[in-house]
Amino acid sequence: MSQFKNKNILVTGASSGIGLAMAKDFAKRGANLILTARSTDKLEKLAEELATHGTKTHVFTEDISVPNSAKKLYNQIKEAGLDVDILVNNAGYGRWGTFDECPVDDYENMIQLNVTTLTELSYFFLQDMELKGSGGIINVASVAAFYPIPYSAVYAATKAYVLSLSEALNFEYSRKGIHVLAVCPGATESKFVQVATTSSERLQKRMSKMQDTSSDVAVQSAEDCSKEALDAYENGKIFIITGKSNRNLHTMSRFFSRKTILDWVGRRFKKISG
C-alpha cells in the first residue's frame, strides 16, 4: 500500500508541468489533493478530472509569488478545516540571460516564490506536523542546485538554497516523524524555457531560431519525473536527481574542479544567451 493513501497533500503550482503530473500521480496512489496555483480554470478542470476517479480535491487560487501569500494560503486551508499531511513546494520559475537583462523586480518575485514563500509554507505546516508527530515535505529544487549557472545565476542560487534547506530540515525533523525530500530535475517537458525568456525579447527571438538547441540533452517527461520523485519519498530518500542522464552528469562532475565545471556550464549557457 502506498504511503500516500488517504493522505491530504498540498501541491503548489499544480496547474502545469511537474506539479500537474505530481497531482495526478498522488491521486493514482490514493491521496486526497489540495491544489493551488494562479489559474482557477486549470485547477478546477484538474479537480473535475480527479473527482471522476474518486479523488477528494480542494482548490485554492493564490499567487504565492507575492509577499505574505504563504500565510494567507495557510490560513485559508486551516479555515476550511483541512489538515495537510504532506506539503509539496513545487511552484517556482527561472530566467535566462545576462544578470542585468532581467528587471530587478522580477528577481525579487523569483526569490519571493522560490525561496521566501517556500520557506514560510514549510515553517507554518511543519509546526502542525510536529504536533501530530508525522508528515512530510517535498521541495522541488533542480540539478542547478549543484552548480553555479552563469546566465541563470539567481535561479540556480535559489535552487541551491532549496536543496540545502531541505537536507537540513530533514536532519532536524526526521526524528520527529517528518520526512523532507528535495527533488532535483534536469531538463523536463514543461513551459520552463518559455517562462525563462519572458523578460527578454532578444532571447525569445533567439530561441525561436535555434529550433532544437538542446538536441543533445535528454528531456524527461513530467510524468517520469513525478514517478521517480514519489518513489524516492516512499523509499525514504533525502534527495533525488531525476533522469538517468542527469544522475550520470552529476556523478561525472564530482571528478572535476568547481572552476572546470563553471567554465563548462558557462560556455554551454553562453550559447543559449548569445
ZADOMI-731089 format. One line per field, with one value per residue (C-alpha): x, y, z. Coordinates in Angstrom, 1 decimal. Example, Ala and Ser with C-alpha at 12.3 -4.5 7.8 and 13.67 -1.06 7.14 Angstrom:
REM residues 2
xx	(12.3_13.7)
yy	(-4.5_-1.1)
zz	(7.8_7.1)
This chain:
REM residues 274
xx	(0.0_1.3_2.3_0.2_-3.1_-5.8_-3.2_-4.0_-1.4_-0.9_0.7_1.7_2.0_-0.4_-1.8_1.0_4.3_5.7_3.1_0.3_2.0_2.5_-1.1_-2.3_0.4_-0.6_-4.2_-3.4_-1.6_-4.8_-4.1_-6.5_-5.4_-5.2_-4.3_-3.1_-1.9_-2.9_-5.2_-8.6_-9.9_-7.0_-7.2_-11.0_-10.6_-7.9_-10.2_-13.0_-10.8_-9.5_-13.0_-14.1_-11.6_-12.9_-10.2_-11.2_-9.8_-9.9_-8.8_-7.3_-6.4_-3.5_-0.5_2.2_4.9_3.8_4.7_2.6_0.8_2.1_0.4_-2.8_-2.8_-2.1_-5.0_-7.4_-6.6_-6.9_-10.2_-11.5_-10.9_-8.2_-5.2_-2.1_-0.1_2.4_3.4_4.8_6.6_6.7_5.9_8.8_10.4_13.7_15.1_17.8_20.0_22.8_22.4_21.3_18.9_16.2_14.4_15.3_11.7_11.5_14.4_12.5_9.4_11.6_13.3_9.9_8.4_11.4_12.8_10.7_7.3_8.7_10.4_7.3_5.0_7.5_7.6_3.8_3.0_6.0_4.6_1.3_3.2_5.4_2.3_1.0_4.3_4.1_4.1_6.4_7.6_8.7_10.6_11.2_14.7_16.8_20.1_21.0_21.2_24.6_26.3_26.7_24.8_26.1_23.2_20.8_22.6_19.7_17.6_20.4_21.2_17.6_17.6_20.8_19.0_16.1_18.4_20.4_17.3_15.6_18.6_19.0_15.2_15.2_18.0_16.1_12.7_13.3_13.5_10.0_8.4_8.7_10.4_11.8_12.8_14.5_13.7_16.3_15.0_17.0_15.5_11.8_8.9_7.3_6.9_10.2_12.0_9.0_8.9_12.6_12.8_9.8_11.7_13.9_12.6_16.1_16.2_12.7_13.7_17.0_15.2_12.7_15.6_17.6_14.9_16.5_19.3_19.2_19.1_22.0_20.1_17.7_14.4_12.5_8.7_7.0_5.2_8.5_10.0_7.0_7.2_10.9_10.2_7.3_9.1_12.1_9.9_8.3_11.8_13.0_15.5_16.7_17.2_16.7_18.2_15.6_16.6_19.4_21.4_21.2_22.5_25.3_26.3_26.3_28.4_31.0_31.1_32.4_35.8_36.3_37.2_34.5_36.4_36.3_32.6_31.9_33.8_31.9_28.5_29.2_30.2_27.1_24.7_26.6_25.4_21.9_22.1_24.2)
yy	(0.0_3.5_5.8_8.5_6.6_8.7_11.5_15.1_16.5_20.2_20.8_24.3_25.2_22.3_23.7_22.6_20.8_18.7_20.0_18.8_15.4_15.0_15.8_13.0_10.7_11.3_10.6_7.3_6.4_7.0_10.5_13.5_16.7_20.3_22.2_25.8_28.0_31.2_29.7_28.9_27.4_25.0_23.9_23.3_21.3_19.2_18.8_17.6_15.1_13.7_13.6_11.1_8.7_9.2_11.6_14.2_17.6_21.1_24.2_27.4_30.0_32.1_33.9_32.8_35.0_38.0_38.8_37.4_34.9_31.9_33.0_33.8_30.4_28.6_30.5_29.7_26.0_25.9_27.9_25.3_22.6_20.9_19.2_18.9_15.6_16.3_19.7_19.8_23.1_22.8_26.4_28.3_29.8_30.9_33.4_33.2_35.9_38.2_39.3_42.8_41.7_40.8_43.6_43.7_43.4_40.2_38.8_39.9_38.0_34.9_35.0_35.5_32.4_30.1_30.9_33.1_31.5_28.0_28.7_30.2_27.4_24.9_26.9_27.1_23.5_21.9_23.3_21.4_18.2_18.4_18.5_15.4_13.6_12.8_14.4_15.3_18.0_17.5_20.5_20.7_22.1_21.4_20.0_23.6_23.4_21.7_24.2_27.9_28.7_31.8_33.5_31.9_32.9_33.9_30.9_28.5_30.2_29.9_26.2_25.7_27.2_24.8_21.8_23.0_23.9_20.5_18.4_20.4_20.3_16.5_16.1_18.3_16.7_13.1_12.1_13.7_11.5_14.1_13.3_16.1_15.3_17.5_16.7_17.8_17.6_18.5_19.3_18.4_18.8_22.0_25.7_26.5_27.8_29.9_31.4_31.7_34.0_36.1_39.2_39.2_39.8_39.1_35.6_34.8_35.5_33.6_30.5_30.5_30.4_27.8_25.2_22.4_24.0_21.1_18.3_16.6_16.9_14.2_15.8_13.9_13.8_15.4_12.1_10.2_12.9_12.7_8.9_9.0_11.7_10.0_6.6_8.3_9.7_6.4_4.8_7.4_9.2_12.7_13.9_12.6_13.7_12.6_11.3_8.8_11.3_13.9_11.5_10.4_14.1_14.8_11.7_12.7_16.3_15.2_14.3_17.9_21.2_23.8_26.1_23.4_22.9_26.6_27.0_24.2_25.3_28.9_28.2_26.0_28.7_31.3_29.6_29.9_33.5_34.7)
zz	(0.0_-0.9_1.9_0.3_0.5_2.2_3.0_2.3_0.0_-0.8_-4.2_-5.2_-8.9_-9.6_-12.9_-15.2_-15.6_-12.8_-10.3_-12.6_-13.1_-9.3_-8.6_-10.9_-9.6_-6.0_-6.9_-8.5_-5.3_-3.3_-1.9_-1.4_-3.1_-2.1_-5.2_-5.5_-8.5_-10.1_-12.7_-11.3_-14.6_-14.9_-11.2_-11.4_-14.6_-12.9_-9.8_-12.0_-13.7_-10.4_-9.0_-11.7_-10.2_-6.7_-5.5_-3.0_-4.2_-2.8_-4.9_-3.6_-6.2_-5.0_-6.4_-4.0_-5.7_-3.6_0.0_2.8_0.4_2.2_5.5_3.5_1.9_5.2_6.9_4.1_4.3_8.1_8.0_5.5_8.2_6.2_7.6_5.4_5.8_3.0_1.6_-2.0_-2.7_-6.5_-7.7_-9.0_-12.1_-13.6_-16.0_-18.7_-19.9_-18.6_-15.0_-15.9_-18.6_-16.2_-14.2_-10.6_-9.5_-11.5_-9.4_-6.3_-7.4_-8.2_-4.8_-3.1_-4.8_-5.0_-1.6_0.8_0.1_0.1_3.5_5.0_3.9_5.3_8.5_9.0_8.1_9.9_13.2_12.6_11.5_14.6_16.8_15.1_15.1_11.4_8.0_5.1_2.7_-0.9_-2.2_-6.0_-6.5_-9.7_-10.8_-11.0_-7.2_-7.5_-9.8_-10.3_-13.6_-15.5_-17.4_-14.9_-11.8_-9.5_-10.4_-9.7_-6.4_-5.3_-6.0_-4.1_-1.2_-1.6_-1.6_1.4_3.4_2.6_3.7_6.9_7.8_7.2_9.7_12.3_11.9_10.8_14.5_14.9_12.3_9.5_6.2_3.9_0.3_-2.3_-5.9_-8.4_-12.0_-15.1_-18.5_-18.1_-20.5_-19.3_-20.1_-18.3_-21.4_-22.4_-18.9_-18.6_-21.6_-20.9_-19.9_-23.0_-26.5_-27.7_-26.1_-27.3_-30.9_-30.4_-29.0_-31.9_-34.4_-32.5_-33.2_-31.1_-29.1_-26.6_-29.0_-27.1_-23.8_-22.7_-21.8_-19.2_-19.2_-16.2_-15.5_-15.3_-13.1_-10.7_-10.5_-9.6_-7.0_-5.3_-5.4_-3.8_-1.0_-0.3_-0.1_2.4_0.3_1.2_-2.3_-5.8_-9.1_-11.6_-15.0_-15.6_-17.8_-15.0_-12.4_-14.7_-15.3_-11.6_-10.9_-13.6_-12.3_-9.0_-10.7_-11.8_-10.0_-9.5_-11.9_-14.6_-14.1_-14.1_-17.3_-19.0_-17.7_-18.5_-22.2_-22.5_-21.3_-23.3_-26.4_-25.3_-24.1_-27.1)
